[in-house]
Amino acid sequence: MLNNFIKITLSTFLFIGFMFGGVQEELEKINKRLDSIEKSLSNIAKNKPSPVKNDGKKPADPGKVYNISESNSVVLGNPNAKVTIIEWTDFQ
């Protein structure tokens, strides 16, 4: 009885060993690829441009009101409304 248990246990370990034998190599490949990606992201983070460019232009004023002529444009709704939303599209 003990002899059969040992045989079954050993054969189970051998089966599991063969089944997962290539997993370690695949994990190493994945880890190398992740390291490469991490290094690339680190380089991108080091070299990222500053979000504000100082090219001599005045920054946009979000509170400014722009008067844009509607000329012969199609108007939906009240043409004398206090607020006008203009949608610009380019059909190309």
Helices and strands as residue ranges (DSSP letters): H 2-19, H 23-46
